[in-house]
Amino acid sequence: MADADIGNLAKDASSCIAASVWLLRVRKFINDILPPHNVPPLLTVMDVVVPLFPNPKAIPHLWSYTSCGCFLQAGDFLAAKEAGGVY
């Protein structure tokens, strides 16, 4: 193995150690510091905020013209100017 290869391995090992230390600090923060304040990291509750699959609660409904047509005729009785519209 060449000296340059050994140098790259050492650099890779030190960056790996630095990443491991950082990860331990983040885990300590998440596990020890956040819980008393009741503020979990967003990534840990993201499945509640944005579920993997949609779970809609709304029930679609199709309105028929015959049952709602009387409401559409309201414009015949009240002009836009009378209603306060700007036309």
Buried (B, 14 or more C-beta within 10 A) or exposed (E): EEEEEEEEEEEEEEEEEEEEEEEEEEEEEBEEEEEEEEEEEEEEEEEEEEEEEEEEEEEEEEEEEEEEEEEEEEEEEEEEEEEEEEE
